[in-house]
Amino acid sequence: MNRPSINGREELPTHFAAADLPTRDCVELTAGLASYARMHGIPQVEVSGPTAISELIEEFGFDEVRFVDAHHKPAVDIPAVPRTWRCGQRGLRCLSEQLADAARVPSEADTPPTTLPDGSVMRFARHNRLGDALGIVTGLENYCRDNAIASVAVTGSPILAEVVEVFACGRVRYVPSPSEAISGDAIFARSSWSLPWLDRFNHAVTGAFGGRASHQVSPLPLREAPTPSGQENVVYCQLDARSSTPLPRQSARRLLNQVAAHGEVQLLGGPDTQNYLGQDLTYVRADLPEMVTRLLSCRFFVGCDSGLGHLAGCLGAPGLIVSTDDFETTWSFFRGYASLSVIPLAATELLLP
């Protein structure tokens, strides 16, 4: 059954049918449903699915959620790979809004009539860093592929041109000076923070123009893979001095000493990083193609929430992302990369010798 929304929107669902989810997803779904009920003034919602949900409701005292054995119809199906799943207050708000928006049956009036027009150009002025470029190009390439759009273009930041050149894009190209362009920055700004980074722009474009969105966007392959030269006994570290929450210098130096047990440590960064960590370390600066080659041959990568961290994930380089801010946010950005693990700074002393 559905009930009217307290904020004037269409009826909000109160019956949900979950797929056969793993326990960790059941935890987030249960917390998300409880938050959804509280935020929208719904006394109680019902959910059917794995019995682990019933156990979690009792364990955590979620009075807003009731487990039922049978799927009540009409009920909203919760898929096996939902778009946004992450605990924490920001993630619960995102999931609550997703349930309210995506779960209700869309009317013809609020369903976008088409997809992003073929040949469109998107301009990016604000999202001009490596991590942004990887997410934009990868998400847009997957969107075009899923919706049979032959070609679109991006413009604005030179790093977009580099990513398009290095990675195998069949449908996304770069143009230097178009006569007309859509504001890609405005579209990206509306994307969910609880999605993996490569998925964000894929879903943002779908929300703006309609069409299909992939639930999990895979990194793009390289246009020309470098010739393998064997694995180097090198650990590349990238600890951004310009981050809003950089590691304390003492903690950063201790971390570098720990990873030195795994190979020769080389720091990826320029003068800011040298002033931050000291001049007695080995520093490397390289353009994007050379950085790709280095990351493909290194033994290990240790970084923070940065563009180079996302590049390492796209290339499948084994490594750790050290969260120096909100762990939940960092994990949500990087959880789509199979080769990288996200850990809080405090855990490095336990996990590294």
N, C-alpha and C positions, 0 to 999 in steps of 0.2 A: 504494500500500500504506500501511497505517497501523501504528503501533506503540503499545504501552501508554505512558501518561504516567508520568514519574518521580514525580509528585506524587499519584498515585492517582486521577486523573481518567480519563475514558474515553479510548480510543485517539486519538492525535493524528495528523493527516494529514501525509504526507510528499510527496505528489504534488500539484502545483498547475498549473492551466491558466489563463494570463492572457489577457485580452481584448486587442484591438489598442489598446494604451495609448500616449499620447504619451511622448516620451523622458523628460521630467521626472518622470512618474509611474513609469516603468521604474526610474529611479534609486532612488526611495523604496521601491518594491516589492522590488528586489534587496537593498537594505540591510535592509529589514524581514524578509525571509525568512532572511537570514544571522543576524540577531539572534534571530529565532524559534528557529532550530536551536540556537544557543548556549544560550539561556535554558532550553530544555527537554531538553538533553542528546541531541539528535538528531545523529548524525554528518554526515548530508547529506540535503538535500531536493532534489527535482527540480521543475523548472518548465518549461513550454512557453509559447510566445507570441511576441511580437515579437523579432526577432534582436538588437535593441539590448540585451536582457537578457543575451545571451551575451557581447556585447562588454563590458558593464559588469562581469560576473563576472570576466572576465580582467583588465580594467583595474584593478579595486579588490582583486583577490586574494581573492574570497569563496569559499574552499574549501568552505564549508558548503553551497553551492548549485551544482547541476549543471543545465545547460540541455539540454533534449531537444527534438527537432524535432516529435515527435508528442505529442498529448495522451494521457497514460496514464490509463486508467480502472481503478478509480475514482480520479478526481482532483477536487480542490476548485476550482471556478471562481472566478477573481478578476474581479469585475465591472469595467466601464469607469469607474464612479463609486463607488469604495469609501467606506466611512464615515470612516475615519481614515487620512490619508496625510500624514506630516510627518517629515522627518529630525530628528535630535537624539535624545538618550538618552531623554527622556520620551516622545517620539513613537514611538520604536522599541519601547519597553515596551508602549505602548497597542496598536500594531499586532500585536505578538507575542501579547498576550492576546486580541485580536480573532480572530486566526487560530486560536488554540486553542479559543476558545469558539464563534464563529460558524461556523467551517468544518466542524466535525464534524456529522454527521447527528443532529438532535435526536430524542430519544425522546418518546413520548407523555407520559411522566411529567414531563419537564422543559419541556414546551411550555405556556405559560400558556393556560388554557382559554377566556379571554374577553378583552375589551378593557376600558379604563376605563369603569366604569358610567355610563350616561347620567344627568345631573343631579348628578354628583359635585362636591364643593367642595374646593379645595386651598388650604391656608393657608400664607402666606409671612411669616415674621418676620425671618429673616436676609437673604434675598435681596430687598432693599428699595431698590435703586438703579435709575436709569433704564436702564442697560444690561441689568441682570438682568430688569427688567420687559419690555423689548422682546423678549428671548430667550424668556421664559416665555410671554408672550401669543402671540407669533408661532409658536413651536414647538407650543404646545397647540392653536391654531387649525388648523394644518396637520394635526396628528395626528387631531383630530376629523373634519376633512374627509375625510382618507384612509380613515378607519375608520367612516364613516357614523354618527357620534355626534352627536345633535341638539344637545346643550347641556351645558356644564360651567361651573363658576364658579371664580373665584379670590377670595381675600380676604387681608386683613392689611395690606399696605402701600398708602398712598394713591396712590403713583406707579403702581401697577397699575390703579387706577381711571382715572387720567388717560390711560394708554396705551390702555385699552379704549375710552375715550370718543373719543380722537383718531383711532385707526386703525380700519379697517373690519373688525370682528369679527362674524361671523355666528353663531358657535357658542360663543364665550367671553364671559361676562358677569362683572361684579363684584358681590359681595354684601358688605355691611358687617359683619354679625354673624350668621353661621350657627350652628346648634345643634351640628352635627357637621362635621368637616373632616379631610381627609387631609393629612399633613405634606408639603407640596410641597418644603420645604427639604431633607428627607431624600432625596427623589427626585433633586433637582437635584445634591445632593452626590455622587451616584454616577455622574454623567455624565462623559464623556471630555473631557479637556482638549485633545485634539488635533482636536476638531471645530470647524468654524466656529460662532461664538457663537449664531446663530439656530437651528442644528441641534441644539444640545446638549440642550435640554429635550425636543425632539421624540423623540430617541433614548432619553433617560432614561425617559420615560413608557412607551415601547415595551418597554424592558427590564423595567420593573416590572409592566406590565399586559398585555403581548402586543399583537398587532395589527401593522399595517404602519407603517413609518417611511419618510419621504421621505429620499432620499440628499442632496438639496439643497433647503433650505427657502427660499423666496423671501420678501422683505420684504412685509409687508401694505400694501395701498394705504391712503391717507388716507380717513377717513369723509367729510370735506368738504374738498376741495382749495382752498386760498386762491386768490383771483382774481389771476392773474399781473399784476405791476406792473412788469415789465421787470427786467433784470439790474442789480443795484447794483454799483458799483465798490468793493466791500468785500471784504476778506479777513478772515474770522473765525478767530481763533486760540484754542485751548483747551489751556493747559499747566497741568496740575493740580498745585497746590502741595501738596495732601494725598496725592499719590501716594506709594507706598512708595519709589519711585525717581524723584523729580522731576529734570528737567533742571537742571544747575548754572545758577545765575542768569546768569552770563556767557554761557553757551551759549544760554540762552533769549533773552536780549536780542539776541545776534548773529543768531539765527534770525528774530526779529521784524524786524530791520533788512533782512534778505534778502527777506522776503516783502513788505515795503513797496513794492518795485518793481512789484508786481502790483495794488496798489490800497490804499485806506485800511484800515489795520489796526485792528480792534476786538477786544478781549479779552473772552472769555466767562468770567466768574468774579466772585467776591465779594471780601470783605475779605482773605481768606487769600491770594488770588492777587495782590491789590494790594500787600500787604506783601512778597510774594515777588518781584514783578517791578518794583515802583516805582509812584509816584503820577502820573508824567508821561505815562501811556498812557490810551487811551480804553477804558473798561470798560462791559460790557453785562450786565445781569441781566434775565431774562425767564422767564415761565411757559412751559409746554410748547407751547401753541398758537402763541404769538408766536415762540418759537424755531424752530418748524417753518416759519413764514412767512419768517423771516430766512434760514434755511439754504437755502430754495428759491430765494431771489433773490440770494444772494451770488455773487461771482465765484469764490471759492475758499475751502476750509476746510483749516486745518492744526491737527491735534490729536494727542493721545496715546491710550493705551488707556483709554478712558473711555466713560461713557454717551452723552455728546454726540457722540463719534466714531461710536458705533454708530447714533445717530440720523441723523447725516449719511449714513452708508452706507445706511440704510433709505430715505432720501429721494432717494438718487441724487445728492447734492451732490458735485461734483468736489473732490478734495482729497488730502492726504497724512496718513498716520498715522506719527508719528515714534516709533520704538521706543526707550525709554530703559532697558529691562530686557533680558529674554531675547527676542531677535528672533524666534526660532522660535515662541515662544508667542504673541507679538503677531500675527505673520503668520497663525498658525492661526486665531486669533479673527476676524480681519478679512478673510480670503481669500474669503469669500462675497459681498463687496460689489464690484460691477463698477466703481463710480466712484472707489474709494479705492485708493491704493497705499501699502504699508507700506515704510518705509525706515529704516535705522539712523541715529542722530543724525549720525554722521560723514559720511554721504552728502549731508546737506543742503547742505554747503558746495560740493559738486561739482554738485549738480542745480539749486540756486537761485542766481541772479545775486548 
